[in-house]
Amino acid sequence: MKFDHPILLRIRAVVLTLVFLLILGLLTRPLEAPAWKRVQAGQPELNLVGMEGALGQGIIVGMLGGFRSIMADFLWLQTNVVWQDRERAKLDSMVRLVTSIDPRPVFFWINSARMIAYDVPHWRIQEEGGYQTVPEWRQAAIDREQAEQAFAHIRRALEFHPDNPRLYLEIGQIYLNRLDDPAKAAPWFLRASEQPGSPYFAARIYAELLRRQGKNAQAYDFLKGLFLRLPDDEPYAQKGIILERIRELERTLEITPAEAFNPSRNT
């Protein structure tokens, strides 16, 4: 009987994978149990300062070794369970625990910031009686409190990922979508546009936020410079749309045809 038959090879691969996972589970169990036991306690006063300090010194990271990302993935799954159950105290502890164990995945930082900024305010308002009962000033205060927590969370992420445009964009979007504050959102979109590999839309949104604030002359100058910097052969740059916005601003600013932006003359 030949052992190189495709079906036999597939069965062997599956068996080896299961054996590997079993051994991996046994090896990580001593590490997972203490961490998860602390999380399950769910006490608001759960203190992770000592653990984070140890992580900063590389002690626990060294203990986890190659299981660091596996532990973080496991705890992230538990974080989603806590999120589904709307357990605010546990959520805060879990988010800190996951990002302390493995701060490398930006996914952890961004998605947990969204939980803090968008979901938790809704939970708190519902706990206090709902949107029809809680006065608008109180709703705004809750939104602000949670946004500030999300900002602090993302700033910690920037210590590990200072050049990642997605983190700057996330702060800008919270200011814009959650707090309705274009003035404070705009600088973050600008900073995002200045990072390596930033999406082209970051700069366009920055210019649009300038227009929303009535800073038309500033938006006009920025868009002209942006148009000249962008590549001609990149469809996502959308230079045609940028030129349209430049022309709109020229009409708003009453710029004469002789003074209008001419790409060929300014290159």
C-alpha positions in Angstrom: 0.0 0.0 0.0 1.4 3.4 -1.0 1.6 6.1 1.6 2.0 8.9 -0.8 -1.6 8.8 -2.0 -3.2 12.3 -1.9 -6.0 11.2 0.6 -3.5 9.6 2.9 -1.2 12.6 2.8 -4.2 14.8 3.6 -5.2 12.6 6.5 -1.6 12.6 7.8 -1.5 16.4 7.6 -4.7 16.7 9.6 -3.5 14.3 12.2 -0.2 16.1 12.6 -2.0 19.4 12.9 -4.3 18.1 15.6 -1.4 16.6 17.5 0.5 20.0 17.2 -2.6 21.9 18.5 -3.0 19.5 21.4 0.6 19.8 22.4 0.4 23.6 22.0 -2.7 23.8 24.2 -1.0 21.8 26.9 2.0 24.0 26.8 0.1 27.3 26.9 -2.5 26.2 29.6 -0.2 27.1 32.5 0.2 30.6 31.0 -3.5 31.1 30.0 -5.0 30.0 33.3 -3.6 32.7 35.6 -4.3 35.5 33.1 -7.9 34.4 32.4 -8.6 33.8 36.0 -7.8 37.4 36.7 -10.0 38.6 33.9 -12.9 36.4 34.9 -13.0 38.1 38.3 -14.3 41.1 36.4 -13.6 43.6 39.2 -13.5 47.2 38.2 -10.5 47.7 40.4 -8.5 45.0 38.5 -5.0 46.4 38.4 -2.8 45.7 35.5 -0.1 48.3 36.3 2.2 45.7 37.7 1.7 43.4 34.7 2.2 46.2 32.2 5.4 47.2 34.0 6.7 43.7 33.8 5.8 43.7 30.1 7.8 46.9 29.6 10.8 45.1 31.1 10.3 42.1 28.8 9.7 39.6 31.6 6.3 38.3 30.7 7.0 38.6 27.0 10.0 36.5 27.5 8.0 33.9 29.4 5.4 33.7 26.6 8.0 33.6 23.9 6.5 32.3 20.7 3.1 31.9 22.4 2.7 35.7 22.8 0.5 36.1 19.7 -1.5 33.0 20.5 -2.3 34.2 24.0 -3.3 37.6 22.6 -5.6 36.0 20.0 -7.2 33.8 22.6 -7.8 36.7 24.9 -9.2 38.8 22.0 -11.8 36.1 21.4 -12.7 36.5 25.1 -12.8 40.2 24.7 -15.5 39.8 22.0 -17.5 37.7 24.4 -17.3 40.4 27.0 -18.3 43.0 24.4 -21.3 41.0 23.3 -22.4 40.8 27.0 -21.9 44.6 27.4 -19.7 44.2 30.4 -18.0 47.5 30.6 -15.6 46.9 33.5 -14.4 43.7 32.0 -14.0 45.2 28.6 -11.6 47.8 29.8 -9.5 45.2 31.6 -9.5 42.9 28.6 -8.5 45.6 26.1 -5.5 46.5 28.3 -4.6 42.9 28.8 -4.6 42.0 25.1 -2.7 45.1 23.9 -0.2 44.7 26.7 0.6 41.1 25.9 0.9 41.8 22.2 0.9 45.4 21.1 2.0 44.6 17.5 -1.4 44.0 15.8 -2.9 47.4 14.9 -6.2 45.5 14.6 -6.4 45.1 18.4 -5.9 48.8 19.0 -8.3 50.1 16.4 -11.2 47.8 17.1 -10.9 48.1 20.8 -10.9 51.9 20.4 -14.1 51.7 18.4 -15.7 49.6 21.2 -14.7 52.3 23.7 -15.8 55.3 21.6 -18.9 54.0 19.9 -20.4 51.1 21.8 -19.8 51.9 25.4 -21.5 55.3 25.2 -24.6 53.5 23.9 -24.5 51.0 26.7 -24.2 53.7 29.3 -27.1 55.8 27.9 -29.2 52.7 27.9 -28.3 51.9 31.5 -29.3 55.4 32.5 -32.8 55.1 30.9 -32.3 55.4 27.2 -32.1 58.2 24.6 -35.6 59.4 25.3 -34.9 59.8 29.1 -31.2 60.9 29.3 -30.9 64.6 28.5 -28.8 65.7 25.6 -26.2 67.4 27.7 -25.7 64.1 29.6 -25.4 62.1 26.4 -22.8 64.5 25.1 -20.9 64.2 28.4 -20.8 60.4 28.1 -19.7 60.6 24.4 -16.9 63.0 25.5 -15.8 60.8 28.4 -15.6 57.7 26.2 -13.9 59.5 23.3 -11.2 60.7 25.7 -10.6 57.1 26.8 -10.4 56.0 23.2 -7.9 58.8 22.4 -5.7 57.8 25.3 -5.9 54.2 24.1 -4.8 55.2 20.6 -2.0 57.4 21.9 -0.6 54.3 23.6 -0.9 52.5 20.3 1.1 55.3 18.7 4.0 54.5 21.0 4.3 51.2 19.2 3.2 52.4 15.7 4.1 56.0 15.4 4.0 56.0 11.5 0.8 54.1 11.0 -1.8 56.4 9.3 -4.7 54.3 10.4 -4.3 55.3 14.0 -4.3 59.1 13.2 -7.3 58.5 11.0 -9.1 56.8 13.9 -8.7 59.7 16.2 -9.9 62.1 13.4 -12.9 59.9 12.7 -13.9 59.8 16.4 -13.7 63.6 16.6 -15.7 63.9 13.4 -18.3 61.1 13.6 -18.7 60.8 17.4 -18.1 64.3 18.7 -19.1 66.2 15.5 -16.0 68.4 15.9 -14.5 69.1 12.4 -12.0 71.7 13.8 -10.4 69.1 16.1 -10.7 66.3 13.5 -8.9 68.2 10.7 -5.4 68.1 12.1 -5.5 64.4 12.6 -6.5 63.8 9.0 -3.6 66.0 8.0 -1.2 64.1 10.2 -2.5 60.8 8.7 -1.9 62.1 5.2 1.7 62.8 6.1 2.5 59.2 7.2 4.1 56.7 4.9 1.6 54.7 2.9 -1.3 56.9 3.9 -4.5 56.5 1.8 -5.1 59.4 -0.6 -8.5 60.2 0.8 -6.9 61.4 4.1 -5.7 64.6 2.5 -8.9 65.2 0.6 -10.9 64.9 3.8 -8.6 67.4 5.5 -9.3 69.9 2.7 -13.0 69.3 3.0 -12.9 69.9 6.7 -11.2 73.2 6.1 -14.0 74.1 3.8 -16.6 73.1 6.4 -15.0 75.5 8.8 -15.1 78.3 6.3 -11.3 78.3 5.8 -11.7 78.4 2.0 -8.5 80.2 1.2 -6.5 77.7 3.3 -8.3 74.8 1.6 -7.6 76.3 -1.8 -3.9 76.6 -1.2 -3.7 73.1 0.2 -5.6 71.5 -2.7 -3.4 73.2 -5.2 -0.2 71.9 -3.6 -1.9 68.4 -3.2 -2.8 68.3 -6.9 0.8 69.0 -7.9 2.2 66.4 -5.5 -0.1 63.5 -6.6 0.9 61.1 -9.3 -0.9 61.3 -12.6 -1.1 57.5 -13.2 -2.8 56.6 -9.9 -6.6 56.3 -10.1 -7.1 56.4 -6.3 -5.4 59.8 -6.2 -8.5 61.2 -7.9 -6.8 64.3 -9.3 -9.9 65.1 -11.4 -12.1 65.4 -8.2 -9.4 67.6 -6.6 -9.3 69.9 -9.6 -13.1 70.2 -9.5 -12.9 71.3 -5.8 -10.2 73.8 -6.7 -12.5 75.3 -9.3 -15.4 75.4 -6.8 -13.2 77.3 -4.4 -12.1 79.7 -7.1 -15.7 80.6 -7.7 -16.3 80.9 -3.9 -13.2 83.1 -3.5 -14.0 85.0 -6.7 -10.6 84.4 -8.2 -10.4 85.7 -11.7 -9.6 83.5 -14.7 -6.2 85.1 -15.0 -5.3 84.2 -11.4 -6.9 80.8 -11.5 -4.9 77.7 -10.9 -3.2 76.4 -14.0 -1.6 73.0 -13.5 0.7 73.2 -16.5 1.9 76.7 -15.5 2.5 75.6 -11.9 4.5 72.5 -12.6 
